[in-house]
Amino acid sequence: MPSFAFSESQRAVVRALGEALFHHEGGPTPGQLDTLVADVEAHLRPVSRPQRAALLLALALVKWLPVLLWVAADTFDRVSVPKRLRILERMDRSRVLLLLMPLVAFKTLFAMLFFEQPAELRAMGYPGDDRKRWRVLAAKTGADAKGRAA
């Protein structure tokens, strides 16, 4: 597997982006953000060099968006969460493809990784191992239907 690791600066931007994307009262927790950063980093290890370079370039763009959009004179990871949320809203509404594409790419990847975390699955009411009950119910329902048909 190719060797790849985020720089501390990239790690901070990924963490700040995750914090803004999944911001809600009481979350995300520092542990969830640590897991997200590690998962994103692990996801980028096996991808092709051009794809990884494109995502890292998009991450660099996100880092400097507060300055480029005249929201703050600091980087994305150093501005407050409310300012990050404003930046994300502007990216989401933007007709400029250069602003919209990084958001779409990161939203997709981050959501896929974040919402698979056990704590988030529990918070959403996902039944975990209880989900296997549907097989028993389906088998019983199928047997009942066959019995009525005969």
ZASE-120632 format. One record per residue (C-alpha): y, z, x; residue in three letters; residue number from 0. Coordinates in steps of 0.25 Angstrom, whole numbers. Example, Ala and Ser with C-alpha at 12.3 -4.5 7.8 and 13.67 -1.06 7.14 Angstrom:
ZASE-120632
REC    yy    zz    xx   r   k
REC   -18    31    49 ALA   0
REC    -4    29    55 SER   1
END
This chain:
ZASE-120632
REC    yy    zz    xx   r   k
REC     0     0     0 MET   0
REC    14    -4     5 PRO   1
REC    22     8    11 SER   2
REC    35    10     3 PHE   3
REC    43    23     0 ALA   4
REC    57    24    -6 PHE   5
REC    68    29     2 SER   6
REC    75    42    -2 GLU   7
REC    86    34    -8 SER   8
REC    77    25   -16 GLN   9
REC    69    37   -21 ARG  10
REC    82    44   -25 ALA  11
REC    86    31   -33 VAL  12
REC    72    30   -40 VAL  13
REC    73    45   -44 ARG  14
REC    87    44   -49 ALA  15
REC    84    31   -57 LEU  16
REC    71    38   -63 GLY  17
REC    80    50   -66 GLU  18
REC    90    41   -74 ALA  19
REC    79    32   -81 LEU  20
REC    71    44   -86 PHE  21
REC    83    54   -88 HIS  22
REC    81    63  -100 HIS  23
REC    83    78  -103 GLU  24
REC    74    86   -93 GLY  25
REC    70    74   -85 GLY  26
REC    65    67   -78 PRO  27
REC    60    78   -69 THR  28
REC    61    78   -54 PRO  29
REC    46    77   -53 GLY  30
REC    46    65   -62 GLN  31
REC    56    58   -54 LEU  32
REC    49    61   -41 ASP  33
REC    36    55   -47 THR  34
REC    44    43   -52 LEU  35
REC    50    40   -38 VAL  36
REC    36    41   -32 ALA  37
REC    30    32   -43 ASP  38
REC    41    22   -41 VAL  39
REC    39    22   -26 GLU  40
REC    24    21   -27 ALA  41
REC    26     9   -37 HIS  42
REC    34     2   -27 LEU  43
REC    24     3   -15 ARG  44
REC    15    -8   -19 PRO  45
REC    25   -18   -25 VAL  46
REC    29   -30   -17 SER  47
REC    40   -29    -7 ARG  48
REC    49   -38   -15 PRO  49
REC    47   -30   -28 GLN  50
REC    49   -17   -21 ARG  51
REC    62   -23   -14 ALA  52
REC    67   -27   -27 ALA  53
REC    65   -13   -33 LEU  54
REC    71    -6   -21 LEU  55
REC    83   -16   -22 LEU  56
REC    84   -12   -37 ALA  57
REC    83     3   -33 LEU  58
REC    95     1   -23 ALA  59
REC   103    -6   -34 LEU  60
REC   101     6   -43 VAL  61
REC   105    15   -32 LYS  62
REC   118     9   -31 TRP  63
REC   121     6   -46 LEU  64
REC   131    17   -48 PRO  65
REC   140    11   -37 VAL  66
REC   138    -3   -42 LEU  67
REC   140     0   -56 LEU  68
REC   152     9   -53 TRP  69
REC   146    21   -59 VAL  70
REC   146    30   -47 ALA  71
REC   149    30   -32 ALA  72
REC   135    35   -29 ASP  73
REC   120    30   -29 THR  74
REC   111    30   -42 PHE  75
REC   103    42   -37 ASP  76
REC   116    50   -34 ARG  77
REC   123    48   -48 VAL  78
REC   121    57   -60 SER  79
REC   110    54   -70 VAL  80
REC   120    51   -81 PRO  81
REC   126    40   -71 LYS  82
REC   112    35   -68 ARG  83
REC   110    34   -83 LEU  84
REC   123    26   -85 ARG  85
REC   119    17   -73 ILE  86
REC   105    14   -80 LEU  87
REC   112    11   -93 GLU  88
REC   121     1   -86 ARG  89
REC   109    -5   -79 MET  90
REC   101    -6   -92 ASP  91
REC   113   -13  -100 ARG  92
REC   116   -22   -88 SER  93
REC   115   -37   -89 ARG  94
REC   116   -38   -74 VAL  95
REC   101   -40   -70 LEU  96
REC   103   -34   -57 LEU  97
REC   106   -20   -64 LEU  98
REC    96   -22   -75 LEU  99
REC    84   -26   -67 MET 100
REC    83   -13   -58 PRO 101
REC    83    -5   -71 LEU 102
REC    72   -13   -78 VAL 103
REC    63   -12   -65 ALA 104
REC    65     2   -63 PHE 105
REC    65     7   -78 LYS 106
REC    51     0   -79 THR 107
REC    45     5   -66 LEU 108
REC    51    19   -68 PHE 109
REC    47    20   -83 ALA 110
REC    33    16   -79 MET 111
REC    32    26   -69 LEU 112
REC    40    38   -75 PHE 113
REC    33    38   -89 PHE 114
REC    19    38   -83 GLU 115
REC    22    52   -77 GLN 116
REC    13    62   -83 PRO 117
REC    25    71   -87 ALA 118
REC    32    59   -94 GLU 119
REC    20    55  -101 LEU 120
REC    18    69  -107 ARG 121
REC    33    70  -110 ALA 122
REC    31    57  -118 MET 123
REC    20    63  -126 GLY 124
REC     9    55  -119 TYR 125
REC    -4    62  -122 PRO 126
REC   -10    60  -108 GLY 127
REC   -25    62  -108 ASP 128
REC   -25    64  -123 ASP 129
REC   -22    49  -124 ARG 130
REC   -37    46  -123 LYS 131
REC   -39    52  -137 ARG 132
REC   -36    39  -143 TRP 133
REC   -49    33  -138 ARG 134
REC   -57    44  -145 VAL 135
REC   -48    41  -158 LEU 136
REC   -50    26  -156 ALA 137
REC   -65    28  -155 ALA 138
REC   -66    37  -167 LYS 139
REC   -57    28  -175 THR 140
REC   -65    16  -171 GLY 141
REC   -78    23  -175 ALA 142
REC   -73    27  -188 ASP 143
REC   -68    12  -191 ALA 144
REC   -82     7  -187 LYS 145
REC   -89    17  -197 GLY 146
REC   -80    13  -208 ARG 147
REC   -82    -2  -206 ALA 148
REC   -98     0  -206 ALA 149
END
